[in-house]
Amino acid sequence: MVIERTDVLLGLAAAYVVLSLVALVLYRADKRAAQRGEWRTRESTLHLVALLGGWPGALAGRRLFRHKTRKQPFVAVLWLTVATNCAGSLVLLLAAPYGLGSISG
């Protein structure tokens, strides 16, 4: 079975929704922890979720919760994760019609 473009598109869409919700929850939790002086979520964790596809939720979380808006190194890395994820998604979509390999089933 060849992986079709629509399969890739649906998979990406599902991943973006789920990971964006995860990112939104992480940003809210980290903002609360920062306000309370509690243990924080690692920046590397926030970036990893964004890189894997949660960047829409990360961008929304930054804006909604006014969190991580002034830390320029963080912001630069976040935008790098957005660009990297978009490039990877584009590669997947472009490669899909030609088959990404066979899945035995």
C-alpha positions, -999 to 999 in steps of 0.1 A, spaced: 0 0 0 14 34 -10 9 63 14 -13 89 -4 -11 126 -1 -45 128 16 -33 103 42 -3 124 50 -24 156 50 -50 140 75 -22 127 97 -5 161 98 -37 179 106 -44 155 134 -9 159 148 -11 197 146 -44 197 165 -33 173 192 2 188 197 -12 223 196 -35 214 224 -6 199 243 15 231 237 -14 253 249 -17 233 281 21 234 287 23 271 282 -6 277 306 9 254 332 43 270 328 28 305 332 10 295 363 42 279 377 61 310 370 35 332 388 36 308 418 73 303 419 70 266 413 88 241 392 88 252 355 85 233 322 119 231 305 122 254 275 136 224 255 103 206 262 83 236 249 105 237 218 102 200 212 64 201 212 65 230 189 90 213 165 68 181 164 38 202 152 25 220 183 38 254 171 3 268 164 -6 261 200 27 275 212 22 307 194 -14 310 207 -2 302 242 24 329 241 -2 354 231 -31 343 252 -11 339 284 15 366 277 42 340 283 77 339 270 71 371 250 102 390 260 129 363 260 145 369 226 166 337 225 135 317 232 115 335 206 142 330 180 144 293 186 106 290 186 105 306 151 132 282 140 111 253 151 81 267 132 102 270 100 117 235 104 84 219 111 68 236 80 97 226 58 94 190 71 57 189 65 61 203 30 87 176 22 62 149 34 34 164 13 55 166 -18 69 131 -14 36 115 -7 22 112 -42 54 93 -52 50 69 -23 70 71 9 73 33 9 51 3 12 32 -7 42 24 -44 44 -9 -51 58 
